[in-house]
Amino acid sequence: MGLALTVALSGLLMMGCASPPRSTPSSTALTSTIPVADVVKLVYWEEEADDGDVVLDALAAEFIRAHPHITVERVHLSYEELLDRVAHGAAPDLVRCISECTGPLSASGRFQPADTLFDASFLAAFLPGALEAATLQGTVWGIPDNYGNSLLLIYNRNLVAEPSADTDAWIAQLRALTRADEDRWGLAYHLEEPYWLIPWVGGFGGWILDAAERPTLDSPAVAEALRFVRRLRHEDQVTPPRADYDVALDYFRQGRAACLIDGDWSLERLQESGVPFGVSALPHVSTTGLLPTPLATARHWFVARDGLAEPARRAAVIAFVEFMAGTRGQTRWLEWGRRLPSLTTVAASPAIASDPLLAGAMEQLRWSRGLPAAAAMRCVWRAMRPGLEAVMADRLEPEAAARAMQAAAETCLSQMADRP
């Protein structure tokens, strides 16, 4: 059972008080006018994993102060319980959920596409990748109030003054930092995890899905990405022979890896380790001139269809989402938990520019892509791992591995289609 928490002002505020002027986020003008005479109660579900309920409640209270004819009730659920309730036909006015909710919520038929509720100028204020993470077949389903979890380059400032900007110079730099006989390496990362391979697919000019959201793993870009990571391990030998996530992190925290490819989620733990480090975007690929494109995720607001025909409720829902995902809301998340924003204006704020770690993470995030919401991604993940493992073990050539990945993904999709 979720814990229902009601955020509202006192009853006196609800009894005939005139509504004060609306507080509009500077970068996202509200698209609706709420009839003041209509009292509206909004209910939303959320699965916020941290103690971010403090931020959610504070923001909702601020919204209510500007709109005393609206009350907002927050219900906390686990991710699984939230989706289970929707699958059984239930839905509140709004759901705030991670990007991965896009598929199940859109398939339920109980939610309204966001791009039919919010105007183009509002949507244009967000980083493209943040919207991409809640987009299916060209339809935007959710409005992001933060954006992050992107891989980036982390470097030990005692060993690296500044990472090289292109892969050729970067590899030369990593080789100079490697002492294999001392178990010291230029680079450590999760060698056999597809999440760490995908940025290089983008860097070589390809992607993992096509416009129809079908896997595109048998491509020159995937083969080149595989060849590149094999080169790092076997030819240039700048990484440990084997490294999973924890091993790679330990190498860096112990000062035995000059560079680490990890997510922005690890920055707080790394600060606690005492290692002086900096962050930057991954270097662009020398042969293509393109920057790698890590995956990133967000938390999105999804709007249920029920009640939207009622003008006051529709207007209240839109205004609430615009506030929670607007400048004020995203600034609060940045101040509270250093969560990176999805709005371009907040991304350019002094609070980020003045913080070297946030600035480096934000630079990478601008070039990241939203984790695709397509169901085909389940098959992509399943298909990529064996091929990557075989290439890193030097048992399979990159082109053959890319073909095997595609075949496995297509088999997986066929099996999914055959299931009732």
PyMOL commands that set and color helices and strands:
alter all, ss='L'
color gray80, all
select helices_A, chain A and resi 11-14+53-66+79-87+99-107+114-116+120-123+128-132+167-177+180-182+194-203+220-235+245-253+264-273+311-324+327-337+344-347+350-353+356-366+376-392+398-418
alter helices_A, ss='H'
color red, helices_A
select strands_A, chain A and resi 3-7+40-46+70-76+94-98+111-112+135-136+139-140+143-148+151-156+185-188+257-263+277-280+295-304+369-370
alter strands_A, ss='S'
color yellow, strands_A
deselect
rebuild
show_as cartoon
